[in-house]
Amino acid sequence: MPLAVYLNVAVGGVLTGLVYGLMALGLSVIFGVVRVVNFAHGEMMTVAMFIAVVLFSWFHLDPLIMLVPIAAVLFAFGYALQASLINPFITRPEHSQFLLLVALAIIIANALLIMFGPDARSVQTSYAYDSFQLGPLIVDAAKLYAGAAAIMFTAALFAVFRFTPVGKAIRACADNYTGALVVGLDVTHLYALTFGLGAACVGAAGTMLVLLIDPTPMLGPGYTLLAFVIVITGGLGSMPGALVGGVLIGVTEALAGLLFTPSVKSMFAFAILVLVLLFRPQGILGRRLA
Amino acid sequence: MSGLSAGLSRRRAVLLALLLAALVAAPWLVNDYLLTVLVLILYFAYAGQAWNVMMGFAGQLSLGHALYVGLSGYVAAMLFTRLGVGPWLGLLAAIPLAAACGAVIGYLAFRFRVAGVYFAILTIAFAEFARIGFDNWGFVNGSSGLFLPVTQYEHNDLWLLRGAPAMFYYVILAATALVFVLCHFLVRSRIGYFWLAIREDEEAARAVGIDTFRYKMYAVMVSAAVTSFAGVFYAFFYNNLFPEQVFSISRSIEIILGPIIGGIGTLFGPILGAFVLTGLAEALNAVMGAFGLELPGAKQVFYGVCLLLVVVALPDGVWPPLARRLCVAERKP
């Protein structure tokens, strides 16, 4: 195969990987601050995907336009979830939290199954088959838009954490829980906000992803795992790390799908995870944990 | 004090004997359908007990126990279908393999200080790795699955594990009882106390001179080896193995729901949890059937809601509060 083929596939992998990265970023933010592993992460993303599908098929609202509104809906969902159900669990042992979120995942996935049936739904945008040519490179328009939106959304989130008082307060909670309580921060509210922001990431990522894949209600667990792999590869708690991890996994999967059969592609993702866990447990861009 | 604990253990012994008697008598009391449900319950009780060794006793959260089930099932099924080797000899091959796999994962994780959630995700990664690997491995028939020949057997052949559901029922009942006894002694042994010390505070355990690496390795290997039989049993009871099914993360989750719901770290928890969960699923089936509700997914939504309610209302699981009510509370291990 000529080099251009590999290059095209790799670029496609980078763009898909950026969307994966945004999804994983949600997981990273939630775990980094609230210290709860969101085992319902993939299911939350399927919720966003189905919202995008429904809005498109009923009102012909393009997913690119609905990115922010859907992210806002997921934010509200995440906020409510953390404030009501999950908050009492933050001091409970891991297996207890795990069970809670697995139960939530089962409920969400099967509620979607009841509403939409088991078949894949697709969104046929006007630009679904468009592409841009750049020398030897041919880039799918949908992937390019999705990747660009993922970068913009991540940049916005980064700005929130870095430059707003709320972001500063959330970082304070993550650094020192007791300290945050002592200086009078409303930790419950901030945790709920964080969970909401994490959910917004996954909402935005899901909205973009409907341009690339057709959602089914049972997509969740696979993407939850993918998010774990990316977050650990990139470095937990590192925002650029999630994107780097996403791109790495995206490219690996794309090239593995090209070189071998597509069904083995996630094996390479897991192989990367195992290597990273063993040789650089803090992740590519993560800080060494004490 | 000793009189009190003797009284307690007598009460426990009576309760245990009653339960065992009921389980032994069950094949005469229930129909074939309920018997297969009981087989499923005991299967989950067994596998849950095996998982509990690692998580409940030693505090190492594994979310990839489907790996040991699937691997052992495949080894025994391959030996049976290709070479005609019976399941008990197959088990002799499967146990070391599962233990070795556990040892590799444990070694990599514990040597490199991968712990907690990271360890759990590493175990998922290995199980997923196996799932995709077996799915694409022609030698074991890949994704088209491995089938054991099903023929009408004149009599129950215990040596080849071919026969009526009642035979399978007694086999898994015996195994569950055996592993219960094994765990009973394990948790009261030197190694069991070391595990509890590691579970409660690993730093402190190391400080008092426990070789935590070695004892965590033992926990993973014992758990994997014990789980191995569940895989062999699964293969011979259901007569088919698909990588998509046996290695999937949802199988690992099914195995661990029982002990968590029942009460993690307790001996009765996994058994009670298996009864509660499978019973719940069957009850939902019956209710849905009675109302003519054939909506796919509806049963699972209720199942999820029930899980949610249990975990919110009973943080320690069902068994510890029930045990207190029955005045047979296990000594807090």
Interface residues (C-beta under 8 A of the other chain):
Chain A: F31 V37 L85 P88 R92 E94 H95 S96 F98 L99 L100 V102 A103 L104 A105 I106 I107 A109 N110 A111 L112 L113 I114 G117 P118 P217 P221 L225 F228 V229 I232 T261 S263 V264 S266 M267 F270 A271 L273 V274 L277 L278 F279 P281
Chain B: M55 L61 L63 L108 A109 F112 R113 V114 G116 V117 Y118 A120 I121 L122 I124 A125 F126 E128 F129 I132 G133 D135 N136 S143 I249 S250 I253 I256 L257 I260 I261 I264 L295 P296 G297 A298 Q300 V301 Y303 G304 V305 L307 L308 V311 V312 P315
